[in-house]
Amino acid sequence: MKTRTKAEPTKAAQAGRAHRSPKRIVAVDLFCGAGGLAYGLKSAGLKVAAGVDLDPRCRFPIEQNCQAKFFERDVAEVSATDLRSWFGKADVRVLAGCAPCQPFSTYSQSRKSPDSRWELLQSFQRLALETLPEIVTMENVVGLATRTVWSEFVAALESVGYNVRWDEVACTDYGVPQKRKRLVLLASLLGPINLPDPTHREAPVTVRDAIAQLPPIAGGEAAGSDALHISSRLSATNMRRIRASRPGGTWRDWQPELRAECHRRETGATYPAVYGRMDWSKPSPTITTQFYGFGSGRFGHPEQDRALSIREAAILQSFPPDYRFVETTEDISFRGLGILIGNAVPPKLAQAIGKAIRAHVEGLELQPQ
Ligand SMILES: C[S@@+](CC[C@H](N)C(=O)[O-])C[C@H]1O[C@@H](n2cnc3c(N)ncnc32)[C@H](O)[C@@H]1O
């Protein structure tokens, strides 16, 4: 005898479902940066209504690529009323964000007490508790999970009825061609929610898959086809160093006279993760805000004698190759775009988070009423 399990929809529920229109899932992205998180959510089918950031450089990429409204604001000053108006008439509201948890010297955070770095996470928590969106998602540095402020954040969500799941995830598992571990949280008032299932664990995307098709350029040169495919100029010494570097190797491969002063000393010999070329056959190392400097990490191109171009770093972060970061070529700055791109949530990871949210909402729609 066939028994009907609780999850199986009744005929009436199936009939009802046929007439139900899909839920309008609307996200607001706090600390939106250049839109890595917002773009990924959008490409999973969510509408991103608004992005909030202190940095005015975020307006162009958020509005151009994510079609979200940009608010140049301190999140600490955003009110529950603001948030409700940005969500508008959503069926399911998603509060998303990646609160910066390092002291921000540019915003005078470094002069405040050590605990002040967590204030931004607490602002995010305040807004979640004041507006109770159906879904909350947070992406952050892995180290945050060991802090009391994190367990307090999770406990606060649970205390008002959220089902909370969080874990450390490897970005390579979601098709990001880059080794980067991140903390991901999903919380729902609608029922138990799952973190995204890995899609690329068996076959990670490599540096070759991601950037081999870009036209070759020299250090300090831009490609005619794309002003963002530009790399920084190398000093004569760094040019000799990169020529002596092999993919996946370190400065230890060089002749001693090429080594930096600090690496000749005993204390510096333990820092192999700088001055290296990337390996074509592997995902790239973590893209930091300094990716354009050959001496700042393993950011040498696998075979061209230069560091990564801005476009290559963006693609290794899994931004699409035509993502627009600036309106005019005058706005291109290695430092400025280094911050926007290096600090971004990889869009492919964000897309996986967005798909997990959709699967959760669609799964609930299948439940009998
Ligand atoms: C880790 S980045 C966010 C990356 C972004 N979610 C993305 O995926 O591209 C953190 C952002 O927080 C912004 N920020 C720092 N303090 C802020 C504040 N008090 N209010 C609003 N934004 C702030 C920074 O300008 C930075 O863009």
The ligand as an ORCA input file, in Angstrom:
! r2SCAN-3c Opt
* xyz 0 1
  C      33.536     43.651      2.548
  S      33.048     45.090      1.710
  C      31.508     44.637      1.010
  C      31.613     43.888     -0.260
  C      30.325     43.784     -1.022
  N      29.294     43.127     -0.254
  C      30.511     43.071     -2.345
  O      30.120     41.907     -2.435
  O      31.070     43.638     -3.294
  C      32.528     46.134      3.013
  C      31.944     47.471      2.570
  O      31.447     48.128      3.728
  C      31.558     49.521      3.498
  N      31.417     50.195      4.797
  C      32.316     50.280      5.810
  N      31.781     50.909      6.856
  C      30.500     51.232      6.509
  C      29.419     51.889      7.186
  N      29.554     52.322      8.434
  N      28.260     52.031      6.521
  C      28.101     51.607      5.243
  N      29.090     50.964      4.567
  C      30.265     50.792      5.192
  C      32.887     49.680      2.812
  O      32.937     50.886      2.084
  C      32.912     48.419      1.932
  O      32.449     48.719      0.629
*
